[in-house]
Amino acid sequence: MKKKIWLSSPHLGGNELTYILEAIETNWVAPLGPNVDAFEQVLARYNQVQDAAVLSSGTAALHLALVILGVHKEDEVIASSLTFAATINPIIYQGAHPILVDSEPKTWNMSPEWLETAIKARIKRGKKPKAIIPVHVYGMPSKMQEIMEIANYYQIPVIEDAAEALGSRYNGRALGSIGQMGVLSFNGNKIITTSGGGALLANDQKLTAKARYLSTQARDPAPHYQHSVIGYNYRMSNITAGLGLGQMEVIDQRVVQRRKNQLFYRELFSGIPGISFQEEPDDRFFSNYWLTAITVDDRQTGGITCEMLRRGLAIENIESRPLWKPMHLQPIFRRYPFYGNGTSEQLFRKGQCLPSGSNLSSADRLRIAEAIMRIFNQRETRHTLKHQTDSESIKET
Ligand SMILES: *Cc1c(COP(=O)(O)O)cnc(C)c1O
């Protein structure tokens, strides 16, 4: 079996071990220490925000953002439907209700029109949503100008889920710095990784201070342990933050490498009809292209579907993955209100994420190119793939 080509795998910069060794040699082996402080400063500077609080995961950061905004039981929170479940789960942790909003076809992110429709409908029913969570899916900036105008008009705070979008910009501003708070993730498959971790960004230090307090068990200032509110154990460790410091030294290179992947696929598919890319609508949008994602229109590809593409690559031990299955189609979230016209569902039916690691070698690219060319050119291959797809098609829920 040929070596596996992953969708997106960790890519270390080289200096991570220096920071980790230093933490161990100086005995800063705790969820606090110089690496934690330095990582927060580097992140705040890079993302042009006043402050960043580093946490155990992006999910924890989203959860604390909701806690800080005072989202409680029976409250409603609007979020993009085309996302990873981690965007929605923290809403449920708070006993609140997610209100799911469809994508618009350009960026694939939250549709400003459906957002406004949802807000109006919820207010009419008697409840103003407590927060809006737009997700910058695969690194692509959402239409933030429109979203912020609507959010400001209705005076609803915005939490940007920028878990996939470190290094992306909208109108020159870092994603996660535009809403009231922003969330980053450093999970193993993200553009940089701390093996697991996240951050909360804000332009108001009171918010990040609150996040630090809540993430370290909400201890009141007293010599003994005293608590007035419920706390969490969500702080990032000083070892993990060492990984983050090493990774931030190479973030700009990682963005360049991921964007190059996208250009590689554009060239590769340029002669093949029926393939469309998630793309920047105009020059206000700058995506880190964390993952290169395409849609496959089988009416134009001679019957080749995105699932056949996935299987064809899998045979060569090359990982690709369908787009996020929208949250309003998930068994666990299906009962919550959804506002949209089927755009995210269409994207899910046709879409595929291609191997997008910043560490793809030219040999990897060649293998990917050959596999894709085979899938789209050879009748033989097409036949076998079609057969497999038919007999083992994904069980629809
Ligand atoms: C990865 C991800 C998260 C969660 O981040 P973790 O660090 O894995 O908890 C949240 N939202 C989106 C869109 C993500 O891709």
The ligand as an SDF file (V2000), in Angstrom:
LIG
                    3D

 15 15  0  0  0  0  0  0  0  0999 V2000
  -12.2700   22.5330   14.5350 C   0  0  0  0  0  0  0  0  0  0  0  0
  -13.4910   23.3570   14.6090 C   0  0  0  0  0  0  0  0  0  0  0  0
  -14.0530   23.7190   15.8390 C   0  0  0  0  0  0  0  0  0  0  0  0
  -13.6290   23.1470   17.1470 C   0  0  0  0  0  0  0  0  0  0  0  0
  -12.3330   23.3130   17.5040 O   0  0  0  0  0  0  0  0  0  0  0  0
  -11.6510   22.2270   18.5000 P   0  0  0  0  0  0  0  0  0  0  0  0
  -10.3590   22.8920   18.8330 O   0  0  0  0  0  0  0  0  0  0  0  0
  -11.4900   20.9710   17.7220 O   0  0  0  0  0  0  0  0  0  0  0  0
  -12.5460   22.0780   19.6770 O   0  0  0  0  0  0  0  0  0  0  0  0
  -15.1410   24.5780   15.8450 C   0  0  0  0  0  0  0  0  0  0  0  0
  -15.6680   25.0420   14.7050 N   0  0  0  0  0  0  0  0  0  0  0  0
  -15.1700   24.6940   13.5080 C   0  0  0  0  0  0  0  0  0  0  0  0
  -15.8000   25.2740   12.2890 C   0  0  0  0  0  0  0  0  0  0  0  0
  -14.0890   23.8270   13.4150 C   0  0  0  0  0  0  0  0  0  0  0  0
  -13.6290   23.4550   12.2230 O   0  0  0  0  0  0  0  0  0  0  0  0
  1  2  1  0
  2  3  1  0
  2 14  2  0
  3  4  1  0
  3 10  2  0
  4  5  1  0
  5  6  1  0
  6  7  2  0
  6  8  1  0
  6  9  1  0
 10 11  1  0
 11 12  2  0
 12 13  1  0
 12 14  1  0
 14 15  1  0
M  END
$$$$
